[in-house]
Amino acid sequence: MIKIRKAEIKDCRQVYELCRVPGLVNPSGEPPKIWWIESFIKEKQMFYVAETNKDIIGFVIGERTCGNLGYLWMLAIKKEFQGKGLGKKLLKLAERECRRRKLKAIICYGF
């Protein structure tokens, strides 16, 4: 069974490992730093994980930014769980959180 919940500091190492895919690494091939991932929890931003058997299989990270806008930084789902609607559920959750925070719009880039 897949559970979606707010991320905790203990989840950041697994999220970091999920970021080791083309598209989420920086130009030198490195995933985002763990301190950056942790900052979304510490600053009470939008950070949700999907898990099964205590293994993180997907996540979405976003924040409120200038102009009272929501910015979705990253969304990732483990390959074997893609195509099952999990990404859609995480995006809907982020959208609900943006509405709850009364943000004006959501910015999200994809590739």
Biopython code that builds the backbone (N, CA, C, O; Angstrom):
import numpy as np
from Bio.PDB.StructureBuilder import StructureBuilder

atoms = [
    (1, "MET", "N", (0.839, -1.186, 0.000)),
    (1, "MET", "CA", (0.000, 0.000, 0.000)),
    (1, "MET", "C", (0.886, 1.252, 0.000)),
    (1, "MET", "O", (1.893, 1.311, 0.706)),
    (2, "ILE", "N", (0.506, 2.227, -0.783)),
    (2, "ILE", "CA", (1.266, 3.469, -0.901)),
    (2, "ILE", "C", (0.635, 4.527, 0.000)),
    (2, "ILE", "O", (-0.575, 4.750, -0.033)),
    (3, "LYS", "N", (1.472, 5.169, 0.798)),
    (3, "LYS", "CA", (1.036, 6.216, 1.716)),
    (3, "LYS", "C", (1.708, 7.522, 1.299)),
    (3, "LYS", "O", (2.908, 7.541, 1.024)),
    (4, "ILE", "N", (0.949, 8.606, 1.251)),
    (4, "ILE", "CA", (1.496, 9.933, 0.966)),
    (4, "ILE", "C", (1.383, 10.745, 2.245)),
    (4, "ILE", "O", (0.332, 10.784, 2.885)),
    (5, "ARG", "N", (2.494, 11.400, 2.612)),
    (5, "ARG", "CA", (2.534, 12.164, 3.857)),
    (5, "ARG", "C", (3.536, 13.300, 3.741)),
    (5, "ARG", "O", (4.319, 13.372, 2.795)),
    (6, "LYS", "N", (3.490, 14.195, 4.739)),
    (6, "LYS", "CA", (4.491, 15.263, 4.809)),
    (6, "LYS", "C", (5.854, 14.635, 5.037)),
    (6, "LYS", "O", (5.986, 13.654, 5.770)),
    (7, "ALA", "N", (6.853, 15.205, 4.408)),
    (7, "ALA", "CA", (8.213, 14.700, 4.557)),
    (7, "ALA", "C", (8.771, 15.050, 5.934)),
    (7, "ALA", "O", (8.382, 16.039, 6.556)),
    (8, "GLU", "N", (9.693, 14.205, 6.385)),
    (8, "GLU", "CA", (10.409, 14.421, 7.643)),
    (8, "GLU", "C", (11.900, 14.403, 7.338)),
    (8, "GLU", "O", (12.319, 13.913, 6.289)),
    (9, "ILE", "N", (12.694, 14.932, 8.250)),
    (9, "ILE", "CA", (14.148, 14.978, 8.057)),
    (9, "ILE", "C", (14.699, 13.592, 7.726)),
    (9, "ILE", "O", (15.584, 13.472, 6.880)),
    (10, "LYS", "N", (14.199, 12.559, 8.369)),
    (10, "LYS", "CA", (14.706, 11.204, 8.132)),
    (10, "LYS", "C", (14.482, 10.727, 6.690)),
    (10, "LYS", "O", (15.125, 9.769, 6.261)),
    (11, "ASP", "N", (13.597, 11.368, 5.946)),
    (11, "ASP", "CA", (13.310, 10.985, 4.561)),
    (11, "ASP", "C", (14.321, 11.569, 3.561)),
    (11, "ASP", "O", (14.407, 11.109, 2.423)),
    (12, "CYS", "N", (15.070, 12.566, 3.984)),
    (12, "CYS", "CA", (15.892, 13.340, 3.050)),
    (12, "CYS", "C", (16.968, 12.515, 2.361)),
    (12, "CYS", "O", (17.262, 12.772, 1.194)),
    (13, "ARG", "N", (17.557, 11.554, 3.018)),
    (13, "ARG", "CA", (18.587, 10.715, 2.387)),
    (13, "ARG", "C", (17.985, 9.923, 1.223)),
    (13, "ARG", "O", (18.591, 9.844, 0.155)),
    (14, "GLN", "N", (16.792, 9.333, 1.420)),
    (14, "GLN", "CA", (16.155, 8.574, 0.338)),
    (14, "GLN", "C", (15.719, 9.496, -0.798)),
    (14, "GLN", "O", (15.815, 9.125, -1.968)),
    (15, "VAL", "N", (15.242, 10.688, -0.464)),
    (15, "VAL", "CA", (14.866, 11.662, -1.498)),
    (15, "VAL", "C", (16.101, 12.052, -2.304)),
    (15, "VAL", "O", (16.052, 12.136, -3.531)),
    (16, "TYR", "N", (17.196, 12.286, -1.611)),
    (16, "TYR", "CA", (18.469, 12.598, -2.269)),
    (16, "TYR", "C", (18.829, 11.509, -3.283)),
    (16, "TYR", "O", (19.243, 11.818, -4.400)),
    (17, "GLU", "N", (18.676, 10.259, -2.907)),
    (17, "GLU", "CA", (18.994, 9.147, -3.807)),
    (17, "GLU", "C", (18.053, 9.128, -5.015)),
    (17, "GLU", "O", (18.475, 8.807, -6.125)),
    (18, "LEU", "N", (16.782, 9.472, -4.798)),
    (18, "LEU", "CA", (15.827, 9.535, -5.916)),
    (18, "LEU", "C", (16.188, 10.644, -6.905)),
    (18, "LEU", "O", (15.816, 10.583, -8.077)),
    (19, "CYS", "N", (16.907, 11.647, -6.432)),
    (19, "CYS", "CA", (17.290, 12.781, -7.284)),
    (19, "CYS", "C", (18.453, 12.451, -8.218)),
    (19, "CYS", "O", (18.843, 13.293, -9.027)),
    (20, "ARG", "N", (19.000, 11.273, -8.127)),
    (20, "ARG", "CA", (20.153, 10.884, -8.953)),
    (20, "ARG", "C", (19.691, 10.368, -10.323)),
    (20, "ARG", "O", (20.111, 9.300, -10.766)),
    (21, "VAL", "N", (18.837, 11.130, -10.973)),
    (21, "VAL", "CA", (18.353, 10.759, -12.307)),
    (21, "VAL", "C", (18.544, 11.947, -13.248)),
    (21, "VAL", "O", (18.546, 13.094, -12.803)),
    (22, "PRO", "N", (18.705, 11.679, -14.544)),
    (22, "PRO", "CA", (18.803, 12.801, -15.491)),
    (22, "PRO", "C", (17.592, 13.710, -15.324)),
    (22, "PRO", "O", (16.467, 13.240, -15.154)),
    (23, "GLY", "N", (17.829, 14.982, -15.372)),
    (23, "GLY", "CA", (16.741, 15.942, -15.210)),
    (23, "GLY", "C", (16.692, 16.539, -13.816)),
    (23, "GLY", "O", (16.229, 17.668, -13.652)),
    (24, "LEU", "N", (17.150, 15.822, -12.820)),
    (24, "LEU", "CA", (17.151, 16.355, -11.458)),
    (24, "LEU", "C", (18.557, 16.670, -10.964)),
    (24, "LEU", "O", (18.723, 17.332, -9.940)),
    (25, "VAL", "N", (19.555, 16.205, -11.677)),
    (25, "VAL", "CA", (20.937, 16.525, -11.295)),
    (25, "VAL", "C", (21.338, 17.862, -11.921)),
    (25, "VAL", "O", (20.733, 18.311, -12.894)),
    (26, "ASN", "N", (22.361, 18.486, -11.350)),
    (26, "ASN", "CA", (22.840, 19.744, -11.901)),
    (26, "ASN", "C", (23.737, 19.468, -13.116)),
    (26, "ASN", "O", (24.007, 18.306, -13.419)),
    (27, "PRO", "N", (24.198, 20.496, -13.807)),
    (27, "PRO", "CA", (25.012, 20.271, -15.017)),
    (27, "PRO", "C", (26.262, 19.420, -14.800)),
    (27, "PRO", "O", (26.754, 18.801, -15.743)),
    (28, "SER", "N", (26.785, 19.381, -13.568)),
    (28, "SER", "CA", (27.962, 18.534, -13.319)),
    (28, "SER", "C", (27.577, 17.129, -12.871)),
    (28, "SER", "O", (28.441, 16.347, -12.472)),
    (29, "GLY", "N", (26.279, 16.800, -12.933)),
    (29, "GLY", "CA", (25.826, 15.443, -12.636)),
    (29, "GLY", "C", (25.526, 15.156, -11.183)),
    (29, "GLY", "O", (25.313, 14.000, -10.817)),
    (30, "GLU", "N", (25.506, 16.181, -10.343)),
    (30, "GLU", "CA", (25.258, 15.996, -8.910)),
    (30, "GLU", "C", (23.797, 16.280, -8.564)),
    (30, "GLU", "O", (23.202, 17.217, -9.097)),
    (31, "PRO", "N", (23.218, 15.473, -7.673)),
    (31, "PRO", "CA", (21.861, 15.778, -7.196)),
    (31, "PRO", "C", (21.900, 16.973, -6.250)),
    (31, "PRO", "O", (22.979, 17.386, -5.827)),
    (32, "PRO", "N", (20.746, 17.532, -5.913)),
    (32, "PRO", "CA", (20.727, 18.657, -4.966)),
    (32, "PRO", "C", (21.354, 18.232, -3.635)),
    (32, "PRO", "O", (21.285, 17.063, -3.254)),
    (33, "LYS", "N", (21.948, 19.166, -2.954)),
    (33, "LYS", "CA", (22.567, 18.894, -1.668)),
    (33, "LYS", "C", (21.498, 18.521, -0.633)),
    (33, "LYS", "O", (20.367, 19.002, -0.693)),
    (34, "ILE", "N", (21.870, 17.670, 0.302)),
    (34, "ILE", "CA", (20.907, 17.252, 1.334)),
    (34, "ILE", "C", (20.456, 18.448, 2.169)),
    (34, "ILE", "O", (19.289, 18.515, 2.556)),
    (35, "TRP", "N", (21.347, 19.389, 2.454)),
    (35, "TRP", "CA", (20.956, 20.551, 3.257)),
    (35, "TRP", "C", (19.850, 21.343, 2.555)),
    (35, "TRP", "O", (18.983, 21.919, 3.212)),
    (36, "TRP", "N", (19.884, 21.371, 1.204)),
    (36, "TRP", "CA", (18.846, 22.082, 0.443)),
    (36, "TRP", "C", (17.515, 21.345, 0.563)),
    (36, "TRP", "O", (16.472, 21.971, 0.751)),
    (37, "ILE", "N", (17.549, 20.031, 0.456)),
    (37, "ILE", "CA", (16.332, 19.220, 0.594)),
    (37, "ILE", "C", (15.756, 19.397, 2.001)),
    (37, "ILE", "O", (14.551, 19.592, 2.162)),
    (38, "GLU", "N", (16.615, 19.330, 3.010)),
    (38, "GLU", "CA", (16.173, 19.477, 4.401)),
    (38, "GLU", "C", (15.571, 20.851, 4.668)),
    (38, "GLU", "O", (14.679, 20.984, 5.506)),
    (39, "SER", "N", (16.048, 21.870, 3.966)),
    (39, "SER", "CA", (15.571, 23.234, 4.208)),
    (39, "SER", "C", (14.066, 23.374, 3.960)),
    (39, "SER", "O", (13.423, 24.217, 4.585)),
    (40, "PHE", "N", (13.502, 22.582, 3.081)),
    (40, "PHE", "CA", (12.062, 22.653, 2.813)),
    (40, "PHE", "C", (11.252, 22.184, 4.019)),
    (40, "PHE", "O", (10.137, 22.655, 4.244)),
    (41, "ILE", "N", (11.810, 21.264, 4.789)),
    (41, "ILE", "CA", (11.145, 20.817, 6.010)),
    (41, "ILE", "C", (11.341, 21.861, 7.107)),
    (41, "ILE", "O", (10.386, 22.270, 7.767)),
    (42, "LYS", "N", (12.571, 22.277, 7.288)),
    (42, "LYS", "CA", (12.890, 23.236, 8.348)),
    (42, "LYS", "C", (12.148, 24.552, 8.171)),
    (42, "LYS", "O", (11.783, 25.194, 9.155)),
    (43, "GLU", "N", (11.922, 24.960, 6.924)),
    (43, "GLU", "CA", (11.240, 26.224, 6.650)),
    (43, "GLU", "C", (9.737, 26.050, 6.417)),
    (43, "GLU", "O", (9.054, 26.979, 5.984)),
    (44, "LYS", "N", (9.231, 24.845, 6.710)),
    (44, "LYS", "CA", (7.797, 24.542, 6.605)),
    (44, "LYS", "C", (7.226, 24.849, 5.212)),
    (44, "LYS", "O", (6.151, 25.432, 5.073)),
    (45, "GLN", "N", (7.971, 24.442, 4.207)),
    (45, "GLN", "CA", (7.517, 24.606, 2.837)),
    (45, "GLN", "C", (6.743, 23.353, 2.414)),
    (45, "GLN", "O", (6.418, 22.518, 3.258)),
    (46, "MET", "N", (6.449, 23.216, 1.138)),
    (46, "MET", "CA", (5.694, 22.060, 0.637)),
    (46, "MET", "C", (6.660, 20.931, 0.304)),
    (46, "MET", "O", (7.514, 21.066, -0.573)),
    (47, "PHE", "N", (6.518, 19.843, 0.997)),
    (47, "PHE", "CA", (7.396, 18.698, 0.783)),
    (47, "PHE", "C", (6.639, 17.461, 1.225)),
    (47, "PHE", "O", (6.431, 17.232, 2.416)),
    (48, "TYR", "N", (6.232, 16.673, 0.251)),
    (48, "TYR", "CA", (5.475, 15.452, 0.519)),
    (48, "TYR", "C", (6.185, 14.260, -0.104)),
    (48, "TYR", "O", (6.809, 14.368, -1.160)),
    (49, "VAL", "N", (6.079, 13.131, 0.566)),
    (49, "VAL", "CA", (6.671, 11.902, 0.050)),
    (49, "VAL", "C", (5.602, 10.827, -0.091)),
    (49, "VAL", "O", (4.596, 10.823, 0.619)),
    (50, "ALA", "N", (5.845, 9.925, -1.020)),
    (50, "ALA", "CA", (5.025, 8.729, -1.173)),
    (50, "ALA", "C", (5.912, 7.572, -0.740)),
    (50, "ALA", "O", (7.071, 7.484, -1.144)),
    (51, "GLU", "N", (5.371, 6.695, 0.074)),
    (51, "GLU", "CA", (6.177, 5.582, 0.568)),
    (51, "GLU", "C", (5.382, 4.281, 0.552)),
    (51, "GLU", "O", (4.152, 4.267, 0.589)),
    (52, "THR", "N", (6.131, 3.209, 0.495)),
    (52, "THR", "CA", (5.587, 1.874, 0.638)),
    (52, "THR", "C", (6.614, 1.078, 1.438)),
    (52, "THR", "O", (7.798, 1.077, 1.102)),
    (53, "ASN", "N", (6.177, 0.418, 2.471)),
    (53, "ASN", "CA", (7.085, -0.348, 3.335)),
    (53, "ASN", "C", (8.268, 0.474, 3.813)),
    (53, "ASN", "O", (9.394, -0.024, 3.858)),
    (54, "LYS", "N", (8.023, 1.733, 4.171)),
    (54, "LYS", "CA", (9.051, 2.662, 4.678)),
    (54, "LYS", "C", (10.099, 3.056, 3.635)),
    (54, "LYS", "O", (11.101, 3.685, 3.977)),
    (55, "ASP", "N", (9.882, 2.697, 2.374)),
    (55, "ASP", "CA", (10.766, 3.116, 1.283)),
    (55, "ASP", "C", (10.108, 4.283, 0.554)),
    (55, "ASP", "O", (8.953, 4.193, 0.138)),
    (56, "ILE", "N", (10.849, 5.374, 0.403)),
    (56, "ILE", "CA", (10.335, 6.526, -0.328)),
    (56, "ILE", "C", (10.370, 6.181, -1.822)),
    (56, "ILE", "O", (11.420, 5.836, -2.364)),
    (57, "ILE", "N", (9.214, 6.278, -2.472)),
    (57, "ILE", "CA", (9.121, 5.928, -3.894)),
    (57, "ILE", "C", (8.801, 7.140, -4.766)),
    (57, "ILE", "O", (8.788, 7.044, -5.993)),
    (58, "GLY", "N", (8.542, 8.282, -4.124)),
    (58, "GLY", "CA", (8.267, 9.501, -4.872)),
    (58, "GLY", "C", (8.173, 10.686, -3.937)),
    (58, "GLY", "O", (8.035, 10.529, -2.724)),
    (59, "PHE", "N", (8.250, 11.880, -4.516)),
    (59, "PHE", "CA", (8.160, 13.096, -3.711)),
    (59, "PHE", "C", (7.819, 14.290, -4.589)),
    (59, "PHE", "O", (7.962, 14.253, -5.812)),
    (60, "VAL", "N", (7.365, 15.342, -3.935)),
    (60, "VAL", "CA", (7.182, 16.647, -4.562)),
    (60, "VAL", "C", (7.702, 17.690, -3.573)),
    (60, "VAL", "O", (7.450, 17.610, -2.371)),
    (61, "ILE", "N", (8.428, 18.660, -4.102)),
    (61, "ILE", "CA", (8.994, 19.741, -3.285)),
    (61, "ILE", "C", (8.590, 21.068, -3.915)),
    (61, "ILE", "O", (8.727, 21.263, -5.123)),
    (62, "GLY", "N", (8.089, 21.981, -3.078)),
    (62, "GLY", "CA", (7.726, 23.307, -3.553)),
    (62, "GLY", "C", (7.801, 24.313, -2.424)),
    (62, "GLY", "O", (8.030, 23.960, -1.267)),
    (63, "GLU", "N", (7.603, 25.578, -2.781)),
    (63, "GLU", "CA", (7.657, 26.622, -1.763)),
    (63, "GLU", "C", (6.875, 27.842, -2.198)),
    (63, "GLU", "O", (6.569, 28.029, -3.375)),
    (64, "ARG", "N", (6.556, 28.676, -1.203)),
    (64, "ARG", "CA", (6.002, 29.992, -1.485)),
    (64, "ARG", "C", (7.187, 30.873, -1.830)),
    (64, "ARG", "O", (8.208, 30.857, -1.143)),
    (65, "THR", "N", (7.045, 31.639, -2.896)),
    (65, "THR", "CA", (8.135, 32.507, -3.322)),
    (65, "THR", "C", (7.620, 33.940, -3.460)),
    (65, "THR", "O", (6.457, 34.215, -3.164)),
    (66, "CYS", "N", (8.470, 34.835, -3.903)),
    (66, "CYS", "CA", (8.091, 36.248, -4.001)),
    (66, "CYS", "C", (6.829, 36.416, -4.852)),
    (66, "CYS", "O", (6.551, 35.624, -5.752)),
    (67, "GLY", "N", (6.087, 37.457, -4.541)),
    (67, "GLY", "CA", (4.850, 37.710, -5.260)),
    (67, "GLY", "C", (3.730, 36.783, -4.837)),
    (67, "GLY", "O", (2.701, 36.690, -5.507)),
    (68, "ASN", "N", (3.935, 36.091, -3.713)),
    (68, "ASN", "CA", (2.930, 35.164, -3.192)),
    (68, "ASN", "C", (2.582, 34.078, -4.216)),
    (68, "ASN", "O", (1.417, 33.733, -4.414)),
    (69, "LEU", "N", (3.621, 33.555, -4.854)),
    (69, "LEU", "CA", (3.466, 32.499, -5.843)),
    (69, "LEU", "C", (3.971, 31.177, -5.277)),
    (69, "LEU", "O", (4.856, 31.157, -4.422)),
    (70, "GLY", "N", (3.407, 30.083, -5.757)),
    (70, "GLY", "CA", (3.909, 28.760, -5.423)),
    (70, "GLY", "C", (4.873, 28.320, -6.512)),
    (70, "GLY", "O", (4.596, 28.485, -7.700)),
    (71, "TYR", "N", (5.998, 27.764, -6.107)),
    (71, "TYR", "CA", (6.987, 27.282, -7.069)),
    (71, "TYR", "C", (7.246, 25.816, -6.778)),
    (71, "TYR", "O", (7.712, 25.471, -5.692)),
    (72, "LEU", "N", (6.953, 24.960, -7.727)),
    (72, "LEU", "CA", (7.224, 23.535, -7.562)),
    (72, "LEU", "C", (8.600, 23.248, -8.135)),
    (72, "LEU", "O", (8.823, 23.374, -9.339)),
    (73, "TRP", "N", (9.512, 22.864, -7.268)),
    (73, "TRP", "CA", (10.898, 22.629, -7.657)),
    (73, "TRP", "C", (11.109, 21.267, -8.280)),
    (73, "TRP", "O", (11.739, 21.153, -9.331)),
    (74, "MET", "N", (10.590, 20.236, -7.643)),
    (74, "MET", "CA", (10.888, 18.876, -8.111)),
    (74, "MET", "C", (9.718, 17.935, -7.840)),
    (74, "MET", "O", (8.981, 18.067, -6.864)),
    (75, "LEU", "N", (9.591, 16.995, -8.742)),
    (75, "LEU", "CA", (8.664, 15.879, -8.589)),
    (75, "LEU", "C", (9.379, 14.674, -9.165)),
    (75, "LEU", "O", (9.895, 14.726, -10.281)),
    (76, "ALA", "N", (9.410, 13.602, -8.416)),
    (76, "ALA", "CA", (10.054, 12.384, -8.920)),
    (76, "ALA", "C", (9.305, 11.170, -8.396)),
    (76, "ALA", "O", (8.810, 11.157, -7.268)),
    (77, "ILE", "N", (9.235, 10.159, -9.240)),
    (77, "ILE", "CA", (8.638, 8.872, -8.898)),
    (77, "ILE", "C", (9.608, 7.794, -9.354)),
    (77, "ILE", "O", (10.122, 7.852, -10.472)),
    (78, "LYS", "N", (9.863, 6.805, -8.492)),
    (78, "LYS", "CA", (10.719, 5.686, -8.908)),
    (78, "LYS", "C", (10.142, 5.056, -10.164)),
    (78, "LYS", "O", (8.927, 4.918, -10.303)),
    (79, "LYS", "N", (11.020, 4.678, -11.070)),
    (79, "LYS", "CA", (10.627, 4.154, -12.384)),
    (79, "LYS", "C", (9.543, 3.079, -12.295)),
    (79, "LYS", "O", (8.557, 3.126, -13.030)),
    (80, "GLU", "N", (9.726, 2.116, -11.399)),
    (80, "GLU", "CA", (8.779, 0.995, -11.333)),
    (80, "GLU", "C", (7.391, 1.391, -10.811)),
    (80, "GLU", "O", (6.460, 0.588, -10.881)),
    (81, "PHE", "N", (7.239, 2.619, -10.287)),
    (81, "PHE", "CA", (5.940, 3.083, -9.802)),
    (81, "PHE", "C", (5.335, 4.144, -10.717)),
    (81, "PHE", "O", (4.254, 4.658, -10.429)),
    (82, "GLN", "N", (6.003, 4.476, -11.798)),
    (82, "GLN", "CA", (5.486, 5.461, -12.736)),
    (82, "GLN", "C", (4.312, 4.878, -13.529)),
    (82, "GLN", "O", (4.218, 3.665, -13.720)),
    (83, "GLY", "N", (3.426, 5.756, -13.984)),
    (83, "GLY", "CA", (2.287, 5.332, -14.787)),
    (83, "GLY", "C", (1.119, 4.814, -13.973)),
    (83, "GLY", "O", (0.189, 4.229, -14.529)),
    (84, "LYS", "N", (1.150, 5.020, -12.660)),
    (84, "LYS", "CA", (0.084, 4.532, -11.780)),
    (84, "LYS", "C", (-0.709, 5.681, -11.136)),
    (84, "LYS", "O", (-1.531, 5.452, -10.250)),
    (85, "GLY", "N", (-0.456, 6.910, -11.586)),
    (85, "GLY", "CA", (-1.190, 8.060, -11.065)),
    (85, "GLY", "C", (-0.601, 8.675, -9.811)),
    (85, "GLY", "O", (-1.190, 9.593, -9.240)),
    (86, "LEU", "N", (0.552, 8.187, -9.371)),
    (86, "LEU", "CA", (1.162, 8.694, -8.147)),
    (86, "LEU", "C", (1.645, 10.136, -8.301)),
    (86, "LEU", "O", (1.453, 10.951, -7.398)),
    (87, "GLY", "N", (2.260, 10.454, -9.420)),
    (87, "GLY", "CA", (2.697, 11.829, -9.677)),
    (87, "GLY", "C", (1.520, 12.785, -9.686)),
    (87, "GLY", "O", (1.611, 13.896, -9.164)),
    (88, "LYS", "N", (0.421, 12.358, -10.276)),
    (88, "LYS", "CA", (-0.796, 13.171, -10.318)),
    (88, "LYS", "C", (-1.304, 13.445, -8.899)),
    (88, "LYS", "O", (-1.721, 14.562, -8.593)),
    (89, "LYS", "N", (-1.268, 12.431, -8.040)),
    (89, "LYS", "CA", (-1.712, 12.603, -6.651)),
    (89, "LYS", "C", (-0.813, 13.585, -5.903)),
    (89, "LYS", "O", (-1.301, 14.427, -5.150)),
    (90, "LEU", "N", (0.495, 13.476, -6.109)),
    (90, "LEU", "CA", (1.421, 14.398, -5.452)),
    (90, "LEU", "C", (1.210, 15.834, -5.943)),
    (90, "LEU", "O", (1.257, 16.774, -5.148)),
    (91, "LEU", "N", (0.979, 16.006, -7.242)),
    (91, "LEU", "CA", (0.721, 17.341, -7.781)),
    (91, "LEU", "C", (-0.578, 17.926, -7.231)),
    (91, "LEU", "O", (-0.637, 19.112, -6.906)),
    (92, "LYS", "N", (-1.603, 17.109, -7.128)),
    (92, "LYS", "CA", (-2.890, 17.564, -6.572)),
    (92, "LYS", "C", (-2.710, 18.014, -5.122)),
    (92, "LYS", "O", (-3.276, 19.022, -4.700)),
    (93, "LEU", "N", (-1.918, 17.254, -4.370)),
    (93, "LEU", "CA", (-1.652, 17.605, -2.982)),
    (93, "LEU", "C", (-0.911, 18.949, -2.894)),
    (93, "LEU", "O", (-1.244, 19.790, -2.059)),
    (94, "ALA", "N", (0.079, 19.143, -3.746)),
    (94, "ALA", "CA", (0.809, 20.414, -3.777)),
    (94, "ALA", "C", (-0.131, 21.562, -4.172)),
    (94, "ALA", "O", (-0.053, 22.657, -3.615)),
    (95, "GLU", "N", (-1.010, 21.299, -5.128)),
    (95, "GLU", "CA", (-1.978, 22.319, -5.547)),
    (95, "GLU", "C", (-2.911, 22.686, -4.389)),
    (95, "GLU", "O", (-3.184, 23.865, -4.164)),
    (96, "ARG", "N", (-3.394, 21.694, -3.664)),
    (96, "ARG", "CA", (-4.255, 21.953, -2.498)),
    (96, "ARG", "C", (-3.516, 22.791, -1.448)),
    (96, "ARG", "O", (-4.087, 23.704, -0.851)),
    (97, "GLU", "N", (-2.248, 22.465, -1.237)),
    (97, "GLU", "CA", (-1.451, 23.214, -0.260)),
    (97, "GLU", "C", (-1.274, 24.663, -0.709)),
    (97, "GLU", "O", (-1.326, 25.573, 0.119)),
    (98, "CYS", "N", (-1.070, 24.887, -1.990)),
    (98, "CYS", "CA", (-0.964, 26.255, -2.513)),
    (98, "CYS", "C", (-2.265, 27.020, -2.285)),
    (98, "CYS", "O", (-2.248, 28.195, -1.919)),
    (99, "ARG", "N", (-3.378, 26.353, -2.501)),
    (99, "ARG", "CA", (-4.685, 26.998, -2.263)),
    (99, "ARG", "C", (-4.868, 27.305, -0.782)),
    (99, "ARG", "O", (-5.341, 28.382, -0.419)),
    (100, "ARG", "N", (-4.491, 26.354, 0.071)),
    (100, "ARG", "CA", (-4.619, 26.549, 1.514)),
    (100, "ARG", "C", (-3.797, 27.758, 1.961)),
    (100, "ARG", "O", (-4.208, 28.501, 2.853)),
    (101, "ARG", "N", (-2.645, 27.947, 1.341)),
    (101, "ARG", "CA", (-1.770, 29.074, 1.676)),
    (101, "ARG", "C", (-2.162, 30.352, 0.936)),
    (101, "ARG", "O", (-1.506, 31.384, 1.073)),
    (102, "LYS", "N", (-3.247, 30.272, 0.144)),
    (102, "LYS", "CA", (-3.785, 31.421, -0.604)),
    (102, "LYS", "C", (-2.755, 32.027, -1.578)),
    (102, "LYS", "O", (-2.661, 33.247, -1.718)),
    (103, "LEU", "N", (-2.004, 31.169, -2.229)),
    (103, "LEU", "CA", (-1.038, 31.624, -3.211)),
    (103, "LEU", "C", (-1.764, 31.956, -4.515)),
    (103, "LEU", "O", (-2.786, 31.348, -4.832)),
    (104, "LYS", "N", (-1.239, 32.910, -5.259)),
    (104, "LYS", "CA", (-1.919, 33.420, -6.453)),
    (104, "LYS", "C", (-1.809, 32.503, -7.653)),
    (104, "LYS", "O", (-2.746, 32.412, -8.446)),
    (105, "ALA", "N", (-0.700, 31.831, -7.799)),
    (105, "ALA", "CA", (-0.462, 30.957, -8.968)),
    (105, "ALA", "C", (0.620, 29.963, -8.615)),
    (105, "ALA", "O", (1.306, 30.108, -7.603)),
    (106, "ILE", "N", (0.771, 28.949, -9.455)),
    (106, "ILE", "CA", (1.813, 27.940, -9.266)),
    (106, "ILE", "C", (2.711, 27.947, -10.497)),
    (106, "ILE", "O", (2.237, 27.898, -11.632)),
    (107, "ILE", "N", (4.008, 28.008, -10.249)),
    (107, "ILE", "CA", (4.992, 27.953, -11.331)),
    (107, "ILE", "C", (5.635, 26.570, -11.291)),
    (107, "ILE", "O", (6.087, 26.110, -10.243)),
    (108, "CYS", "N", (5.668, 25.928, -12.435)),
    (108, "CYS", "CA", (6.245, 24.579, -12.515)),
    (108, "CYS", "C", (6.824, 24.394, -13.910)),
    (108, "CYS", "O", (6.128, 24.576, -14.909)),
    (109, "TYR", "N", (8.085, 24.036, -13.972)),
    (109, "TYR", "CA", (8.724, 23.753, -15.251)),
    (109, "TYR", "C", (8.888, 22.240, -15.385)),
    (109, "TYR", "O", (9.130, 21.561, -14.388)),
    (110, "GLY", "N", (8.764, 21.718, -16.561)),
    (110, "GLY", "CA", (8.925, 20.287, -16.772)),
    (110, "GLY", "C", (9.735, 20.007, -18.010)),
    (110, "GLY", "O", (9.834, 20.833, -18.917)),
    (111, "PHE", "N", (10.318, 18.814, -18.029)),
    (111, "PHE", "CA", (11.052, 18.355, -19.214)),
    (111, "PHE", "C", (11.035, 16.862, -19.266)),
    (111, "PHE", "O", (11.598, 16.270, -20.188)),
]
sb = StructureBuilder()
sb.init_structure("model")
sb.init_model(0)
sb.init_chain("A")
sb.init_seg("    ")
for serial, (resi, resn, name, xyz) in enumerate(atoms, 1):
    if name == "N":
        sb.init_residue(resn, " ", resi, " ")
    sb.init_atom(name, np.array(xyz, "f"), 0.0, 1.0, " ", f" {name:<3s}", serial, name[0])
structure = sb.get_structure()
